[in-house]
Amino acid sequence: MEKKLKYLQKQASKKVKDSNNRKKANLKVAELFEYINNCKKDYLHKISIQLIRENQTIYIEDLNVKGMLSNHSLAKSIQEMSWYEFVRLLEYKAKQILTKDEKFIEVLGFFGKFRNCRSLLVKNYCKISA
């Protein structure tokens, strides 16, 4: 999909400005872009509901995405993952589906030997399972 998007954008940029052919080419780019975004949203919904249904306790680490984006070799992949949207969907679905015994816990980033669990408000070791 990425190659096709790149190709369509290149074709659109070669068209004469304000021409009907350029408008048609830009429409094709927009349609493909919308399709790609809908595929990503669909995947996020499917994977989040699967995680909620299969696990009783879910730990989510609060990642330093801004720091990870400084790694230029991984920046594009990290940015395309929509991690904020994924965590937001998990929280929303956890509130609706999880029972009293099941938990959704957000864990702060790594601080030395300890991880700080917001729900417990004390420092202790939090096991994070994939």
C-alpha positions as CSV (number, residue, x, y, z in Angstrom):
1,M,0.0,0.0,0.0
2,E,2.8,2.4,0.9
3,K,4.4,2.0,-2.6
4,K,1.0,2.6,-4.3
5,L,0.5,5.7,-2.2
6,K,3.9,7.0,-3.1
7,Y,3.3,6.3,-6.8
8,L,-0.1,8.0,-6.8
9,Q,1.3,11.1,-4.9
10,K,4.1,11.3,-7.5
11,Q,1.7,11.1,-10.3
12,A,-0.6,13.8,-8.8
13,S,2.4,16.1,-8.3
14,K,3.3,15.9,-12.0
15,K,-0.2,17.0,-13.2
16,V,-0.8,20.7,-14.1
17,K,-2.0,22.8,-11.2
18,D,-5.8,23.5,-11.0
19,S,-6.5,20.9,-13.8
20,N,-9.2,18.3,-13.7
21,N,-6.7,15.5,-14.1
22,R,-4.8,16.8,-10.9
23,K,-8.1,16.9,-9.0
24,K,-8.8,13.3,-10.1
25,A,-5.3,12.2,-9.1
26,N,-5.6,13.9,-5.7
27,L,-9.0,12.2,-5.2
28,K,-7.3,8.8,-5.8
29,V,-4.6,9.7,-3.3
30,A,-7.2,10.7,-0.7
31,E,-9.2,7.5,-1.2
32,L,-6.2,5.3,-0.8
33,F,-5.1,7.3,2.3
34,E,-8.6,6.8,3.8
35,Y,-8.5,3.1,3.0
36,I,-5.1,2.7,4.8
37,N,-6.4,4.7,7.8
38,N,-9.5,2.6,8.0
39,C,-7.4,-0.6,7.9
40,K,-5.3,0.6,10.8
41,K,-8.4,1.6,12.9
42,D,-10.0,-1.8,12.2
43,Y,-6.8,-3.6,13.3
44,L,-6.6,-1.6,16.5
45,H,-10.2,-2.4,17.3
46,K,-9.7,-6.1,16.7
47,I,-6.5,-6.4,18.6
48,S,-7.7,-4.4,21.6
49,I,-11.0,-6.4,22.0
50,Q,-9.0,-9.6,21.7
51,L,-6.6,-8.6,24.4
52,I,-9.5,-7.5,26.7
53,R,-11.4,-10.8,26.2
54,E,-8.4,-13.1,26.6
55,N,-6.7,-11.5,29.7
56,Q,-7.9,-10.9,33.2
57,T,-5.3,-8.3,34.1
58,I,-3.8,-6.0,31.7
59,Y,-0.7,-3.9,32.4
60,I,0.1,-1.0,30.0
61,E,3.5,0.8,30.3
62,D,3.4,4.5,29.8
63,L,6.1,4.8,27.0
64,N,8.3,7.8,26.2
65,V,7.2,7.9,22.5
66,K,8.8,11.3,22.0
67,G,12.2,9.8,23.0
68,M,11.7,6.8,20.8
69,L,11.0,9.0,17.8
70,S,14.5,10.3,18.0
71,N,15.7,6.9,16.7
72,H,15.4,7.7,13.0
73,S,15.6,4.1,11.9
74,L,12.4,3.3,13.9
75,A,10.6,6.6,13.9
76,K,8.3,5.9,11.0
77,S,7.2,2.5,12.4
78,I,6.6,3.9,15.8
79,Q,4.6,6.9,14.5
80,E,2.4,4.7,12.4
81,M,1.5,2.4,15.3
82,S,-0.9,4.9,16.8
83,W,0.0,3.9,20.4
84,Y,-2.1,6.6,22.0
85,E,-5.2,5.5,20.2
86,F,-4.5,1.9,21.0
87,V,-4.1,2.6,24.8
88,R,-7.3,4.8,24.6
89,L,-9.2,2.0,23.0
90,L,-7.9,-0.5,25.6
91,E,-9.0,1.8,28.5
92,Y,-12.4,2.4,27.0
93,K,-13.1,-1.3,26.3
94,A,-11.7,-2.4,29.7
95,K,-14.2,-0.1,31.5
96,Q,-17.1,-1.6,29.5
97,I,-16.1,-5.3,29.5
98,L,-13.9,-6.1,32.5
99,T,-15.5,-7.2,35.8
100,K,-14.6,-6.3,39.4
101,D,-12.0,-9.1,39.6
102,E,-10.3,-8.2,36.3
103,K,-8.0,-5.1,36.2
104,F,-6.5,-2.6,33.8
105,I,-3.4,-1.0,35.2
106,E,-1.2,1.6,33.6
107,V,2.4,1.4,34.7
108,L,4.8,4.4,34.5
109,G,8.0,4.2,32.6
110,F,11.1,2.5,34.0
111,F,12.7,4.2,37.0
112,G,15.8,2.3,38.1
113,K,14.9,-1.1,39.7
114,F,11.3,-0.2,40.5
115,R,8.2,0.5,38.5
116,N,5.5,2.7,39.9
117,C,1.9,1.4,39.6
118,R,-0.6,4.2,39.5
119,S,-3.4,2.1,40.8
120,L,-1.5,1.0,43.9
121,L,0.2,4.3,44.6
122,V,3.2,2.4,46.1
123,K,6.5,1.3,44.6
124,N,6.6,-2.4,44.0
125,Y,7.5,-4.8,41.2
126,C,4.9,-5.0,38.5
127,K,5.0,-8.0,36.3
128,I,4.3,-7.0,32.7
129,S,3.4,-9.9,30.4
130,A,3.1,-9.7,26.6
